Amino acid sequence: MPELPEVEVVRRGLVEHAVGRRIRAVTVLHERAIRRHLAGRADFEAAVAGHRVIDIRRRGKYLWWVLDDGDALLAHLGMSGQFRVGPTGEHKHPHLRVRFTFDDGGPVIDFLDQRTFGGMSFLPGQADEPGPLAHIAIDPLDEQYDLGATVARIKAKNTEIKRALLDQSVVSGVGNIYADESLWRAQVHYARSTQALTGPAIRRVLQAARDVMTEALSVGGTSFDALYVNVNGDSGYFDRSLAAYGQEGRPCPRCGTLIRRDAFMNRSSFYCPRCQPPPRVSGRGRAS
């Protein structure tokens, strides 16, 4: 799933190609892409058409188009969602779900989604902050991000540090890739208890998350396949800089120990067993 850097790359592309333009028409080719718009296809198409795009904003992994009249078009890319810019009349992509055309007759903007886990909804009067994002925490690249407050929230939880990083109500935008990379940089094992970790250790993990996502953003994010590309169809290159994620059996760039992979929350955790020693388990079976 695209994480914060990848979604931010898409946001910047949409700012370049959508802001200031008036939407002439919206064509929904797959109802699942607007399943969160409960009024259905016809209502969505009619509600969005005619609006001018004022801005494109992001919180964590969510995007929303700020429309005139104070309305919003909320979008989540899911596993494989993409916004793509293309010339009018271009052959329709097999995974095209929604197409936006504009009054200026310029390039269309398509929403593609192979797995159809992503989608959009029209939210009247919610341009400042869409209601569905009320529970989503500020992300590490946001100007309003409060590192100290985030440390306190994590410290107060009774869970493993990686679970806390993936909890979008605690800190948003971090997914499996950047959680593993952040923990490797901070030399903290994914299963360490948030209550057992010191405040400075948690701060080190969060700072590492901010650093690694900033670096990923500078090279267009992380692309392992064609499911994530920017609005022009180009891939990101941060996969070439990954130290832990996806590196099972390869030497740790820091100490040379082979990277390991453990099953974790129906996915995987990659870590260095020397740089990130697992927590000790007490006689009562609790990790410390």
N, C-alpha and C positions, 0 to 999 in steps of 0.2 A: 504494500500500500504506500502511495506517496506520503512522505512526511513533510515536516515544516519547510525545509529548503526547496523541495520539489514544488510544493504548492505556492511558495513565494515566487519561484521562477515563473510559474504560470500566471500569477497575479500581475507581475511586471509586464509580461507579454500582453495581457488583456488591457492593462492601462494604455499601452502603446497603440493597440489596434481597436479598442472599443470606446474609450472615454471621449466624450464630445459628440458622438454619433447618435442619431435617432434611429431606433429600431422600427423598420417598416413592417416586418412580418416575422412571426415565429411559426415554424412547422415542427410538430412533434411526430416522429416516426415510430416511437416505441413508448407505450404508456408507462412502462416501468420506470423510465427516466424521470417521470414527474409523479411518481406514486405518493410522494409526500404532499402534493397539491391535491387535496381531497376533492375539490370541485371538478377535477378531470381535465381532459385534453382541451376541449373547446374553450373552457373558461381560462385556462392557462394561456393559450394562444392569444385570446382577446385581451386579457389583462396586461400582458407584457408589451404587446404591439403599441407603437405610438410613443413610447417613453424614450427620453434621451438618457444616455448613460453619463452620470456625473463623476463617478469614481468606482474603483474596484478595491475592496478592503479584504482583510484576512484576519482570522483568529485561529491559531493552531492550524488544523488541517482543513478548516472551512473557508470558503470564499463567499463574498456577497457583492453583487453589483448594486451600487447606490444609484437609484433612478430618480428622475425629477418627480415632483409631488411628494417626496419623502418616502417612496416605496423601495422595496428591496427584492432582489432575486438571489436567493440563497442557494449555494451549490456545494456539494461534497463529491470529490472524485472517486471515493470508494477504492476498489482494488485496481481498476483499469480505466477510470474516466480520464478524458483528455479534452481540452479546448483546442481546436485547430483553426487556423486562419487560412482561407483559400479563395481563389478567384470565383466570381459569380459564374454559375453554370458548370462548375467542375463536376466530374463524375462523382456520384455519391459513394462514399466509403461504405463497405459492408457493415461496419459497426456504427454507422451514423444513427444517433437517437433524436437529436434536436438540432435544427438549423435556424440561425438568426440572420436575416437580411436587413439592410440599412437603407435609409432614404438617399444617401449619397451615391448609391449604386456601386460602392466599392466592395472590397473583399467580404465574403460571408464569414461568420464564426460558427463552427460546428462543434457540437458536443458528441464525442465518440465514447463508447463504453462497451468493450467486448464482453465483460462478465455481468454488466448491468447491476452492479452493487452501488454505483453512485447515483446522483440525481439532483434535481432542482425543485424549488418551490417559490411561488410568488407571495410576498408578505407585505400587504399594504400598510403604509405608515411606520415601517420598522427599519428605515434606512440607517438610523444611528446605531442601533444594536438589535439585530433580529432576536426575537424571543427564544428560539431554540438554542441560542448560544449562551443563555444566562448561566448555565452550569459549567461552561468551558472556561478554564483558568487562562490568565494572561500568559503568553508564551515568552521564552527567553529573549527573543529578538524585538519584542514590543517595547516602545519607549516607556510604557507604564509598568513594565516588569519590575517587581520588587524581590530581589534575591533573598534578603533577610526574611521576608514574610514566607517565601516558598520554603526556605530551610526549616522554619518553625512548623509549617504544615506537615512537611515530611517527617520531622522529628516526632511529631505528636501521633503519627500513625503507627499501628502495630502490624507491620507487614514487612515484606522483603523490599530492598531498595529498588530493584528493577520493577516490581509491581507498582511502586509509588511513581516511578518515572513514566510508566505507561498509563497512569491514571490521569485522564485529560481534565479532571476536576481539580487536580493538584498542580500540574504544570502541563500546558498543552503543546502539541506539535511534535513531541518525542515519540517515536515508534521503535520497533525492534532494532533497526539498523543503528540508529544514533544512540539508543540506550546502551547497546553493547560497546560501541566505540567510546562513549563517555566513561563508562565504567572501566574500560581498559586503560584509558588515559589517566583516570584518577586512582588506578590500582585498587579497585574495590570489587569484590566478588558479587555477582548478581543476587545471591541468596542472603547477603548480610542483612540483619535485622535493622530497620530504621531506628528502633529505640536503642539498639546497642551502638550504632554509629555516633560519633561525636558531631557536634555542629560544624566544626571546620571540615570534617570529612565529607559531610553532605554538601557543604558549600563548594568543595573541590569538585565533586561530581557534577553539580549544576553549572559551575563555571566551565568545566570540560564540555558539557552539552552545548553551551552557548558557543564555545570556540569551534567545536567540530561542525556544528550546523552552519556557522558563518563561513568556514572554509569550504564546506560542500556547496553552499549557495554561490560562492565565487566561481565555481566551475560547472554550474548548471545543475547541481544535485547528483543523485545516484541513480544510474540506469543499469539494470541487469538484462533487460529485454525491451521490446518495443512497447510494453504496456505503460511506460512512463517516458514521455518526451515533452518538450516545450511546445508553445503554440505554433512554431514553425516546423515541428516534426523532428527537432534535433535532440540528441541524447545528452545527458549529463555525464561527467567523467570522474566523479568522486569515487567510483568503485575501484579505481586504480590506487587510491590512497587508503583503503580500508586496512586497519591493523588487526582487527579481531573478527568482525562479522563476516561470515562465509569463508573463513580462512582455516577451517578444521584441517589438521595435519600439516600445516605450514609453520615455519618457525616464527615465534614472537619477534617482532621487530626490535623489541627492547632487550630481551634476554636470550633469545634463541630456543626457548622451550616450545614444544609443539602446541599449537592452539587446540583446545578441546571444544566439543559441542555437547551440550546437555539438552534434553527435552525440557521445555518450559512453556506453560500456558498454551498448549496446542501449537507451539512453534519451537524455536530453538534459541539457546543462549550460547554464544561463543566467548571464550575467555582463555587467559593464560593461567595455568594452574600454579605457576611460580610467582608471577607478578600479582595475581589476584587469588590468594589462597582461600579456599572455602572456609566458611565459619566452623568453629569447633562445635560439636554436638555434646551437650551435657548428658549426664546419666538419665535425666528425665526425657531425653529425646528432643530437647529444644536447642536450636542453633543460637550461637552467641557471636 
